[in-house]
Amino acid sequence: MCALGVVFYHMGLAWCTGGLLGVTVLFVLSGYLATAGLLSELARTGTIRLGSYWMRRVKRLLPTCVVFVAITAAVCTVANRQLLTKMRPDVVPALLMALNWTKIFSHESYFAAAGAPSPLTHFWSLALEFQFYLAWPPILMLLMRAIPQGGGPRWHDRRGAVIALAVLTLASAALMAALYVPGADPSRAYYGTDTRAQSLLLGCILAFVWPFGEKSQATAPAAAPWRRLALELAGLGSVAALVVMMVTTEGYTSFSYYGGILRCSVIAAVAVAALVPAGTVVSRVMSWRPLAWVGSRSFAIYVWHYPVVELMQPRNSTTALAPWQVALELGVILAAAELSYRLVEEPLRKGSLRSYLAALAQPILPTAFVRAASARAESGAGRRGHVAAALGAMRRVPRAAVPVLVCAVAAWGLAFAPPVAAVGGEPDAHRVSAATLRKPLAAGKYDVLLIGDSVTLGARDALNEAFPYGMVDAKVGRQATDALDVYRKYADQGVVGDTVIFAVGTNGALTQDTLQQIYDAVGKKRRLWFVNNRAPEDWVSANNALLKSFGDAHENVGVIDWYGASSRHDEWFWDDGTHLRPQYAQEMANLVVKATSYVKPTRENTTYSTIVLGDATTLAAADELSAAMPQAMIDAAAGREAKATARAWVGYAKAGTAGDVVAIDPDDSAPLDAKAVARMIAAVEGSGDGSKGEKDASGSGADASGQADRVIYLVTCRSTATYCEANNQVLRKAAKAGKSVRLIDWYAASAGHDEYFKSDGVTLTKSGRKAYAKLVSAAVEKGSAADGSAKSA
């Protein structure tokens, strides 16, 4: 039942939103069975043979996992390279049973994967369970020796151990609650062995309180009727409560982390207690052959269901699964589990690994079968003779040929198949984190501030075009609480205009408290919009309902219905069902413009006090420059030569938006021409056309925009090119010759800082981008202050 609950949850069925609690129940059951077996061994032998126990656990888990990884990798190599790309970094951690901590340390969210998730994602729970199997036996031995025991089978003879385990259980639950932050990504609390130990430990407690030897006493004829009745009622009630929790709760909400998982674990422990004795109603129901069949194959069902769902269920579908699709997926999952159970689990459980490998060396078809079939085929004529020959050939093919072929395909795929991004044409984990090449309006404010996640990031070009004087700030994996922090950053800089749009919720559940905090921060004087969600995640419907109710309750809050607008448009989305294909990004931009009734200004009505014109280096540091100089215009393009820079400047001059400070980082991908640099400087301080470098007749240095002499900063370059120093000499001479030209020496500032550059010696690292932006902004600010003092004097 629990395994099926997890399956239905991952299928995205609306009536099983709490199916993830099935994992919690399985943890309780695992803790119980493991501890009961260990206590039995302790009672018989006085010790636990750790090596033997660990080998049994490895034999139980690892063969199925290895076969699963090989087959899944082979299938994904042939059928779905996106899933292959996703699973590649998870293979080793999954087989080492450390995937949960690998995800935690790599900050890879369980709930916010861009694109389809890795087919090995569900191995986090197998890893956690294996870690328990490694740690618990020696801990149990120490516990039994450290705490005086009464020696009897009853639980009160072991109450010291029970009390100790109860304290640890509560500590685990408290840690989960402490690590969970509403509205933020809960993966640390969700994945952690320490936070999940509460369920396993409750199973351990049950093994002390209700050991195997007790199981028949509760239903024995001599047992007190009230005891049997209490057990029956507790069993039926607990099973019913688990079903209700799986149907009504939602695993991503705060309920789970603030005691919900602990409550589920307690209820599961009661259900297990009622299931163990023979003759109870619960045990008879669970002994029903179909349920018993599912129970015996629950491990295989859990292992195999996840990739089947990912391969068969298109995540870009905007419509619910039809009943026949659910039945087909479930049938494939059960068939895969049955094959795994019969061909891997059972043979290894009943025999040794050596005998299993020997069986693989046998022919695919038994010799007796081949001889009989060949005789019948040879008695005929024509094509039957070919059948006989084929059957004879199969007699010589060992069974190992199939797994060898599968392993070869899997190995090739994992080692050599080129990566395929789940979102767009580039690996989603390395996409640009923000789109900030924007400019403020007259009062130094963005007329529209749109803060979003990876969905917004995919539509950034269309949104930037739609809001030419706004700011689109988007980042992969952004939660609502993160978006609020981003808004406060802009508010502190004083650049927020009249319209603010939040497009978050794809990566996790929204809460009333978070929405209220956003509302309080934005205030009643601004128009606040929320874009609702479209993603194949179970929290989306709750998010959208919450956004609607919040919008209805506040006069200045509106909701942009992206969910409704994208309904029945599967073609808009990548296979993950969340992120937009580039050719449909305009659909989101059109919807936002229409909903907000935005009218694009016909001309710019501001003067940029500082304009930064740059090349690839400036472009790489655009985010950092924009943050350091929020009221500056950042205009950068890779490979922009001096002539193109001059043309870009002329555009601002003719529009009347050119201020009195210009910072220029000339292109360093080719040698600089001194004359071209001189004409570029003349375009800024002269007539503005950049063609002749002439000043106006007055000789005042005023340009076409009527602006008096402006300050020009030239940024030196740092690259591995042989002409780098020659380029810098050109810039130094230009700065020395020009009255209002100054030098920002990036070459000198970056000397001795290898950490600023990647291995190519040119591309900036994160620390390099920050240092570059800090240098440019500080120089401009210092120069502006000095000029202001000179003018006032």
Secondary structure, DSSP 8 states (H G I E B T S, - for coil): -HHHHHHHHHHT-GGGTTTTHHHHHHHHHHHHHHHHHHHHHHHHHSS--HHHHHHHHHHHHHHHHHHHHHHHHHHHHHH-HHHHHHHGGGHHHHHTT-HHHHHHHTT--SS--SSS--TTTTHHHHHHHHHHHHHHHHHHHHHHHHS----SSSGGGGHHHHHHHHHHHHHHHHHHHHH--TTS--HHHHH-HHHHHHHHHHHHHHHHHS-GGGTTGGGSTTS-HHHHHHHHHHHHHHHHHHHHHHHH--TTSHHIIIIIHHHHHHHHHHHHHHHSSTTSHHHHHHTSHHHHHHHHTHHHHHHHHHHHHHHHS-TT--S---HHHHHHHHHHHHHHHHHHIIIIIHHHHHS-HHHHHHHHTSBSS-HHHHHHHHHHHHTS-THHHHHHHHHHHHHTSBTTHHHHHHHHHHHHHHHHS----SSTTS-GGGS-S--------TTS-EEEEEEE-HHHHHTHHHHHHH-TTSEEEE-TT--HHHHHHHHHHHHHHT-EEEEEEEE--TTS---HHHHHHHHHHH-SSSEEEEE---SSSTTHHHHHHHHHHHHHH-TTEEEE-HHHHTTT-GGGB-TTSSSB-GGGHHHHHHHHHHHHT----SS----EEEEEEE-HHHHHTHHHHHHHSTTSEEEE-TT--HHHHHHHHHHHHHHT-EEEEEEE----SS---HHHHHHHHHHHHSSSSSSS----TT-S---TT-----EEEEE----SSTTHHHHHHHHHHHHHH-TTEEEE-HHHHTTT-GGGB-TTSSSB-HHHHHHHHHHHHHHHHHHHHHHHHHHH-
